[in-house]
């Protein structure tokens, strides 16, 4: 599966930095492990390798992840990470309910914010 298409690259380029938008930042693409419980929601992409977004694994947190790593990582059954083809753009605020009240670390400094 192609993880980052030309259309997505263009969307990231047009969107640019979302710094300062907080809960209104747009999630451009979702990646996930089909055989594990990890999801990565990308807000920004540097055009080469680095994404910035929300990583939801054992807990949800803002952070950086790389396209190179996404291509290498396999889940518990050896399945590769996939791009969610059915994901429609959402804001961080829209995503909040999916985290069942767990805090996203770094959202409001070191304390996080309960969602």
C-alpha angles and dihedrals in degrees: 000000000000105000098194119031128195089254091055091047089053092048092051090048092050093045095048121171116000094189111144095022093099112175091005094062112122120239105222102187140003124217123188145176107243092204100041136041101257126119130177119202112197120212099166137019127193091216093249117050116323127088127186118205147094120318114199111194122117085349134355120261142155114252150123126279131175133235089223090058093045089056093050103042120097127192129233093288095041096261118145126239113271136202112242102244091191096051113117121199114277136171122244086253090058091052095051096089091059091066094065096228095309116141121251105226115232094017092111102017121283094329095063120209127264114242 
